[in-house]
Amino acid sequence: MPKYIFAYHGGDMPETEAEGAQVMAEWTAWFEGMGDAVVDGGNAVGPSSTVQSDGTISCDGGPNPLSGYSLIQADDIEQATAIARDCPILKARGSVEIAEAMEM
């Protein structure tokens, strides 16, 4: 079964401890709902840099910095996209980029 990278971008940070607990509960429920489709729940990521082909470096992560990732199994890109539509980051004004992890 193909694997898909879910690359999370943006998303508002919770403003209170209670909001943070609610967000974590939503992420936990989302992952639990996917069951065995979750290959690697991934992690949030910290500040990033981008190295361009001309050697220049952007220390702000570039135009759409990564905020986290997961690795999910799905039958095809359509199923992976359907799964991503329920991602909690979308409620926080973030986005999910979906790409098949190609076997090499």
Gaussian input, Z-matrix of N, CA and C with variables (Angstrom, degrees):
# hf/3-21g

backbone

0 1
 N
 C     1     B1
 C     2     B2     1     A1
 N     3     B3     2     A2     1     D1
 C     4     B4     3     A3     2     D2
 C     5     B5     4     A4     3     D3
 N     6     B6     5     A5     4     D4
 C     7     B7     6     A6     5     D5
 C     8     B8     7     A7     6     D6
 N     9     B9     8     A8     7     D7
 C    10    B10     9     A9     8     D8
 C    11    B11    10    A10     9     D9
 N    12    B12    11    A11    10    D10
 C    13    B13    12    A12    11    D11
 C    14    B14    13    A13    12    D12
 N    15    B15    14    A14    13    D13
 C    16    B16    15    A15    14    D14
 C    17    B17    16    A16    15    D15
 N    18    B18    17    A17    16    D16
 C    19    B19    18    A18    17    D17
 C    20    B20    19    A19    18    D18
 N    21    B21    20    A20    19    D19
 C    22    B22    21    A21    20    D20
 C    23    B23    22    A22    21    D21
 N    24    B24    23    A23    22    D22
 C    25    B25    24    A24    23    D23
 C    26    B26    25    A25    24    D24
 N    27    B27    26    A26    25    D25
 C    28    B28    27    A27    26    D26
 C    29    B29    28    A28    27    D27
 N    30    B30    29    A29    28    D28
 C    31    B31    30    A30    29    D29
 C    32    B32    31    A31    30    D30
 N    33    B33    32    A32    31    D31
 C    34    B34    33    A33    32    D32
 C    35    B35    34    A34    33    D33
 N    36    B36    35    A35    34    D34
 C    37    B37    36    A36    35    D35
 C    38    B38    37    A37    36    D36
 N    39    B39    38    A38    37    D37
 C    40    B40    39    A39    38    D38
 C    41    B41    40    A40    39    D39
 N    42    B42    41    A41    40    D40
 C    43    B43    42    A42    41    D41
 C    44    B44    43    A43    42    D42
 N    45    B45    44    A44    43    D43
 C    46    B46    45    A45    44    D44
 C    47    B47    46    A46    45    D45
 N    48    B48    47    A47    46    D46
 C    49    B49    48    A48    47    D47
 C    50    B50    49    A49    48    D48
 N    51    B51    50    A50    49    D49
 C    52    B52    51    A51    50    D50
 C    53    B53    52    A52    51    D51
 N    54    B54    53    A53    52    D52
 C    55    B55    54    A54    53    D53
 C    56    B56    55    A55    54    D54
 N    57    B57    56    A56    55    D55
 C    58    B58    57    A57    56    D56
 C    59    B59    58    A58    57    D57
 N    60    B60    59    A59    58    D58
 C    61    B61    60    A60    59    D59
 C    62    B62    61    A61    60    D60
 N    63    B63    62    A62    61    D61
 C    64    B64    63    A63    62    D62
 C    65    B65    64    A64    63    D63
 N    66    B66    65    A65    64    D64
 C    67    B67    66    A66    65    D65
 C    68    B68    67    A67    66    D66
 N    69    B69    68    A68    67    D67
 C    70    B70    69    A69    68    D68
 C    71    B71    70    A70    69    D69
 N    72    B72    71    A71    70    D70
 C    73    B73    72    A72    71    D71
 C    74    B74    73    A73    72    D72
 N    75    B75    74    A74    73    D73
 C    76    B76    75    A75    74    D74
 C    77    B77    76    A76    75    D75
 N    78    B78    77    A77    76    D76
 C    79    B79    78    A78    77    D77
 C    80    B80    79    A79    78    D78
 N    81    B81    80    A80    79    D79
 C    82    B82    81    A81    80    D80
 C    83    B83    82    A82    81    D81
 N    84    B84    83    A83    82    D82
 C    85    B85    84    A84    83    D83
 C    86    B86    85    A85    84    D84
 N    87    B87    86    A86    85    D85
 C    88    B88    87    A87    86    D86
 C    89    B89    88    A88    87    D87
 N    90    B90    89    A89    88    D88
 C    91    B91    90    A90    89    D89
 C    92    B92    91    A91    90    D90
 N    93    B93    92    A92    91    D91
 C    94    B94    93    A93    92    D92
 C    95    B95    94    A94    93    D93
 N    96    B96    95    A95    94    D94
 C    97    B97    96    A96    95    D95
 C    98    B98    97    A97    96    D96
 N    99    B99    98    A98    97    D97
 C   100   B100    99    A99    98    D98
 C   101   B101   100   A100    99    D99
 N   102   B102   101   A101   100   D100
 C   103   B103   102   A102   101   D101
 C   104   B104   103   A103   102   D102
 N   105   B105   104   A104   103   D103
 C   106   B106   105   A105   104   D104
 C   107   B107   106   A106   105   D105
 N   108   B108   107   A107   106   D106
 C   109   B109   108   A108   107   D107
 C   110   B110   109   A109   108   D108
 N   111   B111   110   A110   109   D109
 C   112   B112   111   A111   110   D110
 C   113   B113   112   A112   111   D111
 N   114   B114   113   A113   112   D112
 C   115   B115   114   A114   113   D113
 C   116   B116   115   A115   114   D114
 N   117   B117   116   A116   115   D115
 C   118   B118   117   A117   116   D116
 C   119   B119   118   A118   117   D117
 N   120   B120   119   A119   118   D118
 C   121   B121   120   A120   119   D119
 C   122   B122   121   A121   120   D120
 N   123   B123   122   A122   121   D121
 C   124   B124   123   A123   122   D122
 C   125   B125   124   A124   123   D123
 N   126   B126   125   A125   124   D124
 C   127   B127   126   A126   125   D125
 C   128   B128   127   A127   126   D126
 N   129   B129   128   A128   127   D127
 C   130   B130   129   A129   128   D128
 C   131   B131   130   A130   129   D129
 N   132   B132   131   A131   130   D130
 C   133   B133   132   A132   131   D131
 C   134   B134   133   A133   132   D132
 N   135   B135   134   A134   133   D133
 C   136   B136   135   A135   134   D134
 C   137   B137   136   A136   135   D135
 N   138   B138   137   A137   136   D136
 C   139   B139   138   A138   137   D137
 C   140   B140   139   A139   138   D138
 N   141   B141   140   A140   139   D139
 C   142   B142   141   A141   140   D140
 C   143   B143   142   A142   141   D141
 N   144   B144   143   A143   142   D142
 C   145   B145   144   A144   143   D143
 C   146   B146   145   A145   144   D144
 N   147   B147   146   A146   145   D145
 C   148   B148   147   A147   146   D146
 C   149   B149   148   A148   147   D147
 N   150   B150   149   A149   148   D148
 C   151   B151   150   A150   149   D149
 C   152   B152   151   A151   150   D150
 N   153   B153   152   A152   151   D151
 C   154   B154   153   A153   152   D152
 C   155   B155   154   A154   153   D153
 N   156   B156   155   A155   154   D154
 C   157   B157   156   A156   155   D155
 C   158   B158   157   A157   156   D156
 N   159   B159   158   A158   157   D157
 C   160   B160   159   A159   158   D158
 C   161   B161   160   A160   159   D159
 N   162   B162   161   A161   160   D160
 C   163   B163   162   A162   161   D161
 C   164   B164   163   A163   162   D162
 N   165   B165   164   A164   163   D163
 C   166   B166   165   A165   164   D164
 C   167   B167   166   A166   165   D165
 N   168   B168   167   A167   166   D166
 C   169   B169   168   A168   167   D167
 C   170   B170   169   A169   168   D168
 N   171   B171   170   A170   169   D169
 C   172   B172   171   A171   170   D170
 C   173   B173   172   A172   171   D171
 N   174   B174   173   A173   172   D172
 C   175   B175   174   A174   173   D173
 C   176   B176   175   A175   174   D174
 N   177   B177   176   A176   175   D175
 C   178   B178   177   A177   176   D176
 C   179   B179   178   A178   177   D177
 N   180   B180   179   A179   178   D178
 C   181   B181   180   A180   179   D179
 C   182   B182   181   A181   180   D180
 N   183   B183   182   A182   181   D181
 C   184   B184   183   A183   182   D182
 C   185   B185   184   A184   183   D183
 N   186   B186   185   A185   184   D184
 C   187   B187   186   A186   185   D185
 C   188   B188   187   A187   186   D186
 N   189   B189   188   A188   187   D187
 C   190   B190   189   A189   188   D188
 C   191   B191   190   A190   189   D189
 N   192   B192   191   A191   190   D190
 C   193   B193   192   A192   191   D191
 C   194   B194   193   A193   192   D192
 N   195   B195   194   A194   193   D193
 C   196   B196   195   A195   194   D194
 C   197   B197   196   A196   195   D195
 N   198   B198   197   A197   196   D196
 C   199   B199   198   A198   197   D197
 C   200   B200   199   A199   198   D198
 N   201   B201   200   A200   199   D199
 C   202   B202   201   A201   200   D200
 C   203   B203   202   A202   201   D201
 N   204   B204   203   A203   202   D202
 C   205   B205   204   A204   203   D203
 C   206   B206   205   A205   204   D204
 N   207   B207   206   A206   205   D205
 C   208   B208   207   A207   206   D206
 C   209   B209   208   A208   207   D207
 N   210   B210   209   A209   208   D208
 C   211   B211   210   A210   209   D209
 C   212   B212   211   A211   210   D210
 N   213   B213   212   A212   211   D211
 C   214   B214   213   A213   212   D212
 C   215   B215   214   A214   213   D213
 N   216   B216   215   A215   214   D214
 C   217   B217   216   A216   215   D215
 C   218   B218   217   A217   216   D216
 N   219   B219   218   A218   217   D217
 C   220   B220   219   A219   218   D218
 C   221   B221   220   A220   219   D219
 N   222   B222   221   A221   220   D220
 C   223   B223   222   A222   221   D221
 C   224   B224   223   A223   222   D222
 N   225   B225   224   A224   223   D223
 C   226   B226   225   A225   224   D224
 C   227   B227   226   A226   225   D225
 N   228   B228   227   A227   226   D226
 C   229   B229   228   A228   227   D227
 C   230   B230   229   A229   228   D228
 N   231   B231   230   A230   229   D229
 C   232   B232   231   A231   230   D230
 C   233   B233   232   A232   231   D231
 N   234   B234   233   A233   232   D232
 C   235   B235   234   A234   233   D233
 C   236   B236   235   A235   234   D234
 N   237   B237   236   A236   235   D235
 C   238   B238   237   A237   236   D236
 C   239   B239   238   A238   237   D237
 N   240   B240   239   A239   238   D238
 C   241   B241   240   A240   239   D239
 C   242   B242   241   A241   240   D240
 N   243   B243   242   A242   241   D241
 C   244   B244   243   A243   242   D242
 C   245   B245   244   A244   243   D243
 N   246   B246   245   A245   244   D244
 C   247   B247   246   A246   245   D245
 C   248   B248   247   A247   246   D246
 N   249   B249   248   A248   247   D247
 C   250   B250   249   A249   248   D248
 C   251   B251   250   A250   249   D249
 N   252   B252   251   A251   250   D250
 C   253   B253   252   A252   251   D251
 C   254   B254   253   A253   252   D252
 N   255   B255   254   A254   253   D253
 C   256   B256   255   A255   254   D254
 C   257   B257   256   A256   255   D255
 N   258   B258   257   A257   256   D256
 C   259   B259   258   A258   257   D257
 C   260   B260   259   A259   258   D258
 N   261   B261   260   A260   259   D259
 C   262   B262   261   A261   260   D260
 C   263   B263   262   A262   261   D261
 N   264   B264   263   A263   262   D262
 C   265   B265   264   A264   263   D263
 C   266   B266   265   A265   264   D264
 N   267   B267   266   A266   265   D265
 C   268   B268   267   A267   266   D266
 C   269   B269   268   A268   267   D267
 N   270   B270   269   A269   268   D268
 C   271   B271   270   A270   269   D269
 C   272   B272   271   A271   270   D270
 N   273   B273   272   A272   271   D271
 C   274   B274   273   A273   272   D272
 C   275   B275   274   A274   273   D273
 N   276   B276   275   A275   274   D274
 C   277   B277   276   A276   275   D275
 C   278   B278   277   A277   276   D276
 N   279   B279   278   A278   277   D277
 C   280   B280   279   A279   278   D278
 C   281   B281   280   A280   279   D279
 N   282   B282   281   A281   280   D280
 C   283   B283   282   A282   281   D281
 C   284   B284   283   A283   282   D282
 N   285   B285   284   A284   283   D283
 C   286   B286   285   A285   284   D284
 C   287   B287   286   A286   285   D285
 N   288   B288   287   A287   286   D286
 C   289   B289   288   A288   287   D287
 C   290   B290   289   A289   288   D288
 N   291   B291   290   A290   289   D289
 C   292   B292   291   A291   290   D290
 C   293   B293   292   A292   291   D291
 N   294   B294   293   A293   292   D292
 C   295   B295   294   A294   293   D293
 C   296   B296   295   A295   294   D294
 N   297   B297   296   A296   295   D295
 C   298   B298   297   A297   296   D296
 C   299   B299   298   A298   297   D297
 N   300   B300   299   A299   298   D298
 C   301   B301   300   A300   299   D299
 C   302   B302   301   A301   300   D300
 N   303   B303   302   A302   301   D301
 C   304   B304   303   A303   302   D302
 C   305   B305   304   A304   303   D303
 N   306   B306   305   A305   304   D304
 C   307   B307   306   A306   305   D305
 C   308   B308   307   A307   306   D306
 N   309   B309   308   A308   307   D307
 C   310   B310   309   A309   308   D308
 C   311   B311   310   A310   309   D309

   B1=1.4562
   B2=1.5303
   B3=1.3306
   B4=1.4661
   B5=1.5305
   B6=1.3203
   B7=1.4616
   B8=1.5286
   B9=1.3251
   B10=1.4567
   B11=1.5206
   B12=1.3197
   B13=1.4527
   B14=1.5171
   B15=1.3180
   B16=1.4546
   B17=1.5287
   B18=1.3071
   B19=1.4616
   B20=1.5236
   B21=1.3165
   B22=1.4592
   B23=1.5181
   B24=1.3291
   B25=1.4574
   B26=1.5265
   B27=1.3281
   B28=1.4576
   B29=1.5069
   B30=1.3048
   B31=1.4592
   B32=1.5149
   B33=1.3016
   B34=1.4597
   B35=1.5246
   B36=1.3131
   B37=1.4533
   B38=1.5272
   B39=1.3334
   B40=1.4661
   B41=1.5218
   B42=1.3259
   B43=1.4635
   B44=1.5217
   B45=1.3202
   B46=1.4617
   B47=1.5190
   B48=1.3114
   B49=1.4669
   B50=1.5286
   B51=1.3152
   B52=1.4653
   B53=1.5283
   B54=1.3367
   B55=1.4639
   B56=1.5224
   B57=1.3266
   B58=1.4569
   B59=1.5124
   B60=1.3211
   B61=1.4642
   B62=1.5228
   B63=1.3329
   B64=1.4690
   B65=1.5268
   B66=1.3250
   B67=1.4661
   B68=1.5247
   B69=1.3106
   B70=1.4697
   B71=1.5271
   B72=1.3259
   B73=1.4695
   B74=1.5313
   B75=1.3354
   B76=1.4680
   B77=1.5280
   B78=1.3382
   B79=1.4671
   B80=1.5268
   B81=1.3126
   B82=1.4634
   B83=1.5202
   B84=1.3243
   B85=1.4673
   B86=1.5281
   B87=1.3226
   B88=1.4699
   B89=1.5247
   B90=1.3333
   B91=1.4642
   B92=1.5286
   B93=1.3156
   B94=1.4674
   B95=1.5214
   B96=1.3176
   B97=1.4561
   B98=1.5153
   B99=1.3329
   B100=1.4647
   B101=1.5175
   B102=1.3210
   B103=1.4636
   B104=1.5136
   B105=1.3431
   B106=1.4643
   B107=1.5247
   B108=1.3259
   B109=1.4631
   B110=1.5214
   B111=1.3335
   B112=1.4655
   B113=1.5267
   B114=1.3183
   B115=1.4640
   B116=1.5272
   B117=1.3389
   B118=1.4622
   B119=1.5248
   B120=1.3232
   B121=1.4595
   B122=1.5099
   B123=1.3285
   B124=1.4479
   B125=1.5047
   B126=1.3051
   B127=1.4528
   B128=1.5118
   B129=1.3161
   B130=1.4576
   B131=1.5222
   B132=1.3232
   B133=1.4543
   B134=1.5237
   B135=1.3127
   B136=1.4562
   B137=1.5157
   B138=1.3163
   B139=1.4651
   B140=1.5249
   B141=1.3312
   B142=1.4591
   B143=1.5234
   B144=1.3189
   B145=1.4578
   B146=1.5155
   B147=1.3200
   B148=1.4590
   B149=1.5218
   B150=1.3327
   B151=1.4569
   B152=1.5294
   B153=1.3168
   B154=1.4662
   B155=1.5247
   B156=1.3363
   B157=1.4655
   B158=1.5251
   B159=1.3348
   B160=1.4646
   B161=1.5296
   B162=1.3365
   B163=1.4487
   B164=1.5184
   B165=1.3290
   B166=1.4608
   B167=1.5290
   B168=1.3146
   B169=1.4607
   B170=1.5142
   B171=1.3091
   B172=1.4619
   B173=1.5155
   B174=1.3141
   B175=1.4642
   B176=1.5290
   B177=1.3358
   B178=1.4661
   B179=1.5241
   B180=1.3283
   B181=1.4532
   B182=1.5076
   B183=1.3064
   B184=1.4585
   B185=1.5153
   B186=1.3271
   B187=1.4685
   B188=1.5344
   B189=1.3139
   B190=1.4670
   B191=1.5221
   B192=1.3427
   B193=1.4644
   B194=1.5294
   B195=1.2991
   B196=1.4552
   B197=1.5300
   B198=1.3389
   B199=1.4689
   B200=1.5254
   B201=1.3420
   B202=1.4513
   B203=1.5172
   B204=1.3359
   B205=1.4664
   B206=1.5229
   B207=1.3350
   B208=1.4695
   B209=1.5152
   B210=1.3250
   B211=1.4560
   B212=1.5261
   B213=1.3290
   B214=1.4610
   B215=1.5253
   B216=1.3319
   B217=1.4672
   B218=1.5255
   B219=1.3352
   B220=1.4582
   B221=1.5227
   B222=1.3261
   B223=1.4587
   B224=1.5228
   B225=1.3405
   B226=1.4573
   B227=1.5275
   B228=1.3278
   B229=1.4652
   B230=1.5304
   B231=1.3210
   B232=1.4642
   B233=1.5261
   B234=1.3320
   B235=1.4617
   B236=1.5271
   B237=1.3293
   B238=1.4626
   B239=1.5274
   B240=1.3198
   B241=1.4634
   B242=1.5207
   B243=1.3204
   B244=1.4710
   B245=1.5296
   B246=1.3172
   B247=1.4740
   B248=1.5327
   B249=1.3235
   B250=1.4695
   B251=1.5254
   B252=1.3075
   B253=1.4719
   B254=1.5200
   B255=1.3282
   B256=1.4642
   B257=1.5256
   B258=1.3265
   B259=1.4616
   B260=1.5297
   B261=1.3277
   B262=1.4667
   B263=1.5254
   B264=1.3278
   B265=1.4652
   B266=1.5252
   B267=1.3235
   B268=1.4581
   B269=1.5258
   B270=1.3329
   B271=1.4671
   B272=1.5199
   B273=1.3288
   B274=1.4566
   B275=1.5370
   B276=1.3244
   B277=1.4645
   B278=1.5210
   B279=1.3475
   B280=1.4525
   B281=1.5134
   B282=1.3243
   B283=1.4602
   B284=1.5282
   B285=1.3290
   B286=1.4600
   B287=1.5268
   B288=1.3134
   B289=1.4600
   B290=1.5252
   B291=1.3267
   B292=1.4624
   B293=1.5257
   B294=1.3280
   B295=1.4560
   B296=1.5261
   B297=1.3318
   B298=1.4534
   B299=1.5255
   B300=1.3256
   B301=1.4578
   B302=1.5264
   B303=1.2991
   B304=1.4524
   B305=1.5330
   B306=1.3158
   B307=1.4630
   B308=1.5266
   B309=1.3144
   B310=1.4736
   B311=1.5127
   A1=108.17
   A2=117.40
   A3=120.12
   A4=112.78
   A5=114.42
   A6=121.58
   A7=108.31
   A8=115.21
   A9=121.38
   A10=109.79
   A11=114.61
   A12=120.71
   A13=107.39
   A14=115.66
   A15=121.54
   A16=105.24
   A17=117.17
   A18=122.19
   A19=107.28
   A20=115.84
   A21=121.27
   A22=109.24
   A23=115.61
   A24=122.04
   A25=109.07
   A26=115.12
   A27=120.64
   A28=112.92
   A29=115.25
   A30=121.55
   A31=110.83
   A32=115.89
   A33=121.40
   A34=110.34
   A35=116.28
   A36=121.78
   A37=109.24
   A38=117.95
   A39=120.02
   A40=110.15
   A41=115.99
   A42=120.19
   A43=113.21
   A44=117.41
   A45=119.99
   A46=109.64
   A47=115.50
   A48=120.67
   A49=110.61
   A50=116.87
   A51=120.98
   A52=111.04
   A53=116.53
   A54=119.65
   A55=110.46
   A56=117.37
   A57=121.31
   A58=111.79
   A59=117.06
   A60=121.36
   A61=110.53
   A62=117.22
   A63=121.31
   A64=110.37
   A65=117.03
   A66=121.30
   A67=109.95
   A68=117.84
   A69=120.86
   A70=110.83
   A71=117.17
   A72=121.04
   A73=110.41
   A74=117.02
   A75=120.45
   A76=111.26
   A77=116.89
   A78=120.02
   A79=110.35
   A80=117.32
   A81=121.25
   A82=110.60
   A83=116.97
   A84=121.07
   A85=110.79
   A86=116.85
   A87=120.85
   A88=110.33
   A89=116.67
   A90=119.83
   A91=111.40
   A92=117.88
   A93=120.69
   A94=110.92
   A95=117.36
   A96=121.55
   A97=113.44
   A98=117.16
   A99=120.95
   A100=112.01
   A101=117.96
   A102=121.90
   A103=112.96
   A104=116.31
   A105=122.87
   A106=113.57
   A107=118.35
   A108=120.32
   A109=111.39
   A110=117.50
   A111=121.12
   A112=108.92
   A113=115.95
   A114=121.86
   A115=109.31
   A116=115.45
   A117=122.34
   A118=106.33
   A119=116.27
   A120=120.43
   A121=112.72
   A122=117.11
   A123=121.58
   A124=113.25
   A125=115.52
   A126=123.18
   A127=109.88
   A128=114.49
   A129=120.37
   A130=105.92
   A131=117.10
   A132=120.13
   A133=109.89
   A134=115.01
   A135=121.22
   A136=111.51
   A137=116.28
   A138=121.10
   A139=110.93
   A140=115.43
   A141=119.50
   A142=111.53
   A143=114.99
   A144=123.60
   A145=107.81
   A146=116.20
   A147=121.67
   A148=108.39
   A149=116.82
   A150=122.55
   A151=107.05
   A152=116.55
   A153=122.68
   A154=110.24
   A155=117.14
   A156=121.78
   A157=112.41
   A158=117.58
   A159=119.97
   A160=112.49
   A161=116.43
   A162=121.41
   A163=114.99
   A164=117.37
   A165=118.83
   A166=109.47
   A167=114.83
   A168=121.26
   A169=109.07
   A170=115.20
   A171=121.80
   A172=107.32
   A173=117.37
   A174=121.31
   A175=112.93
   A176=116.47
   A177=119.14
   A178=111.93
   A179=117.74
   A180=121.60
   A181=114.43
   A182=118.84
   A183=121.46
   A184=112.17
   A185=116.32
   A186=120.35
   A187=114.80
   A188=118.78
   A189=121.36
   A190=108.72
   A191=117.62
   A192=119.85
   A193=113.31
   A194=113.64
   A195=122.57
   A196=109.69
   A197=116.74
   A198=119.52
   A199=111.83
   A200=117.43
   A201=121.13
   A202=110.63
   A203=115.88
   A204=120.59
   A205=110.10
   A206=115.52
   A207=124.21
   A208=107.61
   A209=117.03
   A210=122.66
   A211=107.28
   A212=116.22
   A213=123.61
   A214=109.56
   A215=117.38
   A216=121.93
   A217=108.36
   A218=115.44
   A219=120.96
   A220=108.11
   A221=116.37
   A222=120.83
   A223=112.06
   A224=116.66
   A225=121.69
   A226=109.03
   A227=115.84
   A228=120.72
   A229=111.61
   A230=116.90
   A231=120.05
   A232=110.83
   A233=116.88
   A234=119.84
   A235=110.55
   A236=117.13
   A237=120.45
   A238=110.35
   A239=116.33
   A240=120.97
   A241=111.11
   A242=117.03
   A243=120.67
   A244=110.37
   A245=116.69
   A246=120.69
   A247=109.69
   A248=116.40
   A249=121.35
   A250=112.33
   A251=117.89
   A252=120.65
   A253=112.98
   A254=117.40
   A255=121.30
   A256=112.63
   A257=117.52
   A258=120.99
   A259=111.06
   A260=117.29
   A261=121.05
   A262=114.78
   A263=118.70
   A264=118.95
   A265=111.75
   A266=116.44
   A267=119.69
   A268=111.33
   A269=116.99
   A270=120.87
   A271=111.27
   A272=117.45
   A273=122.82
   A274=111.17
   A275=116.98
   A276=124.21
   A277=113.35
   A278=116.28
   A279=121.26
   A280=110.00
   A281=116.27
   A282=121.03
   A283=110.13
   A284=115.34
   A285=122.35
   A286=107.96
   A287=116.09
   A288=121.76
   A289=106.42
   A290=117.44
   A291=121.93
   A292=108.08
   A293=116.76
   A294=121.25
   A295=109.07
   A296=116.11
   A297=118.93
   A298=109.44
   A299=116.04
   A300=122.49
   A301=106.48
   A302=117.35
   A303=122.61
   A304=111.00
   A305=115.89
   A306=121.25
   A307=107.93
   A308=116.41
   A309=120.61
   A310=109.31
   D1=134.37
   D2=-179.49
   D3=-63.21
   D4=152.77
   D5=176.50
   D6=-111.05
   D7=145.86
   D8=-178.69
   D9=-127.89
   D10=134.99
   D11=173.80
   D12=-85.96
   D13=128.96
   D14=170.24
   D15=-102.31
   D16=110.78
   D17=178.17
   D18=-101.43
   D19=117.58
   D20=-176.96
   D21=-92.08
   D22=135.73
   D23=-179.68
   D24=-127.39
   D25=136.60
   D26=174.44
   D27=68.59
   D28=-150.88
   D29=-178.52
   D30=102.43
   D31=131.37
   D32=178.25
   D33=-73.10
   D34=143.05
   D35=176.13
   D36=-82.41
   D37=142.07
   D38=176.05
   D39=-59.39
   D40=143.87
   D41=-177.51
   D42=-91.68
   D43=-22.19
   D44=-179.30
   D45=-129.07
   D46=165.00
   D47=177.07
   D48=-61.75
   D49=-38.36
   D50=179.11
   D51=-65.10
   D52=-42.49
   D53=176.80
   D54=-63.59
   D55=-39.11
   D56=177.96
   D57=-61.86
   D58=-41.51
   D59=178.19
   D60=-65.15
   D61=-38.77
   D62=178.86
   D63=-65.42
   D64=-43.64
   D65=179.13
   D66=-62.27
   D67=-44.79
   D68=179.09
   D69=-61.94
   D70=-39.55
   D71=177.87
   D72=-63.08
   D73=-39.57
   D74=178.82
   D75=-65.78
   D76=-42.47
   D77=177.72
   D78=-64.14
   D79=-44.16
   D80=179.83
   D81=-59.97
   D82=-45.49
   D83=179.88
   D84=-63.64
   D85=-39.63
   D86=179.88
   D87=-63.52
   D88=-47.86
   D89=178.74
   D90=-63.65
   D91=-43.36
   D92=178.84
   D93=-61.96
   D94=-36.47
   D95=178.91
   D96=-65.87
   D97=-25.12
   D98=178.28
   D99=-81.38
   D100=-18.22
   D101=177.88
   D102=56.15
   D103=-129.52
   D104=-175.73
   D105=-69.31
   D106=-8.66
   D107=178.14
   D108=-67.34
   D109=-20.82
   D110=-179.52
   D111=-80.65
   D112=111.21
   D113=177.13
   D114=-83.97
   D115=-45.67
   D116=179.20
   D117=-147.60
   D118=114.51
   D119=-179.70
   D120=-61.74
   D121=-19.32
   D122=176.35
   D123=76.50
   D124=-156.00
   D125=-176.32
   D126=-155.29
   D127=161.38
   D128=164.13
   D129=-74.48
   D130=160.58
   D131=178.68
   D132=-125.27
   D133=157.88
   D134=179.06
   D135=-91.23
   D136=-165.45
   D137=179.11
   D138=-55.90
   D139=146.58
   D140=-176.82
   D141=-131.54
   D142=164.49
   D143=174.57
   D144=-122.47
   D145=155.00
   D146=177.01
   D147=-124.77
   D148=128.29
   D149=176.13
   D150=-101.56
   D151=121.44
   D152=-179.86
   D153=-86.04
   D154=163.29
   D155=-178.84
   D156=-61.96
   D157=-24.82
   D158=178.27
   D159=-87.06
   D160=4.11
   D161=177.09
   D162=92.49
   D163=-8.00
   D164=178.60
   D165=-71.00
   D166=151.95
   D167=-176.86
   D168=-122.99
   D169=131.80
   D170=174.25
   D171=-108.30
   D172=119.65
   D173=-177.37
   D174=-88.28
   D175=3.53
   D176=179.87
   D177=-100.99
   D178=9.88
   D179=177.96
   D180=87.26
   D181=-4.23
   D182=179.48
   D183=89.38
   D184=-168.48
   D185=-172.77
   D186=-69.74
   D187=-23.84
   D188=-178.60
   D189=-145.39
   D190=73.49
   D191=-172.70
   D192=-62.78
   D193=146.80
   D194=178.27
   D195=-70.59
   D196=139.42
   D197=174.90
   D198=-116.32
   D199=-7.98
   D200=176.79
   D201=171.41
   D202=178.32
   D203=-179.28
   D204=-155.32
   D205=161.22
   D206=170.00
   D207=-147.70
   D208=161.78
   D209=175.62
   D210=-122.76
   D211=121.55
   D212=-172.15
   D213=-124.95
   D214=144.64
   D215=171.90
   D216=-95.87
   D217=139.31
   D218=175.97
   D219=-153.44
   D220=159.68
   D221=-179.74
   D222=-64.22
   D223=-36.56
   D224=-177.51
   D225=-163.01
   D226=176.50
   D227=-177.28
   D228=-62.44
   D229=-31.90
   D230=179.35
   D231=-65.15
   D232=-42.96
   D233=178.13
   D234=-67.36
   D235=-40.54
   D236=178.05
   D237=-61.51
   D238=-41.32
   D239=178.55
   D240=-64.36
   D241=-40.53
   D242=178.13
   D243=-62.38
   D244=-39.75
   D245=177.64
   D246=-63.76
   D247=-44.53
   D248=-177.30
   D249=-64.24
   D250=-25.81
   D251=-178.31
   D252=-62.88
   D253=-18.47
   D254=178.98
   D255=-100.05
   D256=7.40
   D257=-176.70
   D258=-64.58
   D259=133.02
   D260=-179.76
   D261=-60.13
   D262=-24.02
   D263=-179.01
   D264=-63.48
   D265=-24.93
   D266=-179.24
   D267=-66.10
   D268=-33.51
   D269=176.58
   D270=-68.61
   D271=-20.20
   D272=-179.18
   D273=-99.35
   D274=19.30
   D275=178.22
   D276=66.08
   D277=27.12
   D278=174.30
   D279=-99.78
   D280=-171.34
   D281=179.08
   D282=-141.02
   D283=163.76
   D284=176.77
   D285=-123.81
   D286=120.72
   D287=173.36
   D288=-94.77
   D289=133.74
   D290=-176.01
   D291=-119.08
   D292=128.78
   D293=178.32
   D294=-144.14
   D295=139.04
   D296=177.36
   D297=-71.00
   D298=133.87
   D299=174.48
   D300=-83.70
   D301=105.48
   D302=-174.17
   D303=-76.24
   D304=134.44
   D305=175.99
   D306=-72.30
   D307=134.54
   D308=-179.55
   D309=-116.34

